[in-house]
Amino acid sequence: IAPDGMSLLGLTNSTVNWFPLTDPARRLRTVRSENTVLAVALSPDGKLLATAEGANGVKLRDVATGKVVEALWPEGDLPARQVAFTPD
């Protein structure tokens, strides 16, 4: 559930979709990655989307545009499998 409490994030392969809880058949927004997305997290302010993309690292995306604003790669051979934001 998104921080606004009004929408749900859904993940399918390389696509993240937002669905309003009041009308789950309608899609609010879609963000696509060129890689398979293993996990997703939305920042508390709803402005950034973090995606864990295995060996392709973690991407931070602007929610409004879907564009990558920062990319991070794990050290060693550990693929990125989870992402999370802290409340602050």
C-alpha positions as CSV (number, residue, x, y, z in Angstrom):
1,I,0.0,0.0,0.0
2,A,1.4,3.4,-1.0
3,P,2.1,6.0,1.8
4,D,-1.0,7.9,0.9
5,G,-3.1,4.9,1.9
6,M,-5.2,5.4,-1.2
7,S,-3.4,3.2,-3.7
8,L,-1.7,-0.2,-4.1
9,L,1.6,-0.9,-5.8
10,G,1.6,-4.0,-8.0
11,L,4.8,-5.6,-9.4
12,T,5.0,-7.8,-12.5
13,N,8.4,-8.8,-13.9
14,S,9.7,-5.4,-15.0
15,T,6.6,-3.2,-14.5
16,V,5.3,-1.4,-11.4
17,N,1.7,-0.3,-11.4
18,W,-0.3,1.9,-9.1
19,F,-4.0,1.0,-8.6
20,P,-6.4,3.1,-6.6
21,L,-8.0,1.1,-3.7
22,T,-11.4,2.7,-4.5
23,D,-11.3,1.3,-8.1
24,P,-8.6,-1.5,-8.5
25,A,-9.6,-2.1,-12.2
26,R,-8.2,1.4,-13.1
27,R,-4.5,1.9,-13.3
28,L,-3.1,5.2,-12.0
29,R,0.5,5.0,-13.2
30,T,3.0,2.6,-14.6
31,V,6.8,2.5,-14.4
32,R,8.8,0.1,-16.5
33,S,12.4,-1.1,-16.0
34,E,14.7,-2.6,-18.6
35,N,15.5,-5.3,-16.0
36,T,13.4,-7.7,-14.0
37,V,12.3,-6.0,-10.8
38,L,12.5,-8.2,-7.7
39,A,11.2,-5.7,-5.1
40,V,9.8,-2.2,-4.9
41,A,9.4,0.5,-2.3
42,L,7.9,3.9,-2.3
43,S,9.4,6.8,-0.3
44,P,7.3,8.1,2.6
45,D,6.7,11.4,0.7
46,G,5.7,9.4,-2.4
47,K,8.2,11.1,-4.7
48,L,10.8,8.3,-5.2
49,L,10.4,4.7,-6.2
50,A,13.2,2.2,-5.4
51,T,13.5,-1.0,-7.4
52,A,15.7,-4.0,-6.6
53,E,16.9,-5.3,-9.9
54,G,19.2,-8.2,-8.9
55,A,22.7,-8.0,-10.5
56,N,21.6,-4.7,-12.0
57,G,21.5,-3.1,-8.6
58,V,19.0,-0.6,-7.1
59,K,17.4,2.2,-9.1
60,L,15.8,5.2,-7.5
61,R,13.2,6.7,-9.9
62,D,11.3,9.9,-9.9
63,V,7.6,8.8,-9.5
64,A,6.3,11.6,-11.7
65,T,8.5,10.8,-14.7
66,G,9.7,7.2,-14.0
67,K,13.2,8.3,-14.9
68,V,16.2,6.9,-12.9
69,V,17.6,9.7,-10.7
70,E,20.2,7.4,-9.1
71,A,21.6,3.9,-9.5
72,L,23.4,1.9,-6.8
73,W,25.2,-1.4,-7.2
74,P,25.8,-3.8,-4.4
75,E,29.4,-4.7,-3.6
76,G,30.7,-8.2,-4.4
77,D,28.5,-10.8,-6.0
78,L,25.4,-10.1,-3.9
79,P,22.4,-9.1,-6.1
80,A,19.9,-6.5,-4.9
81,R,16.8,-8.4,-3.8
82,Q,15.1,-6.0,-1.4
83,V,14.6,-2.3,-1.0
84,A,13.0,-0.2,1.8
85,F,12.8,3.4,3.0
86,T,12.9,4.6,6.6
87,P,10.1,6.8,7.8
88,D,12.4,9.9,7.8
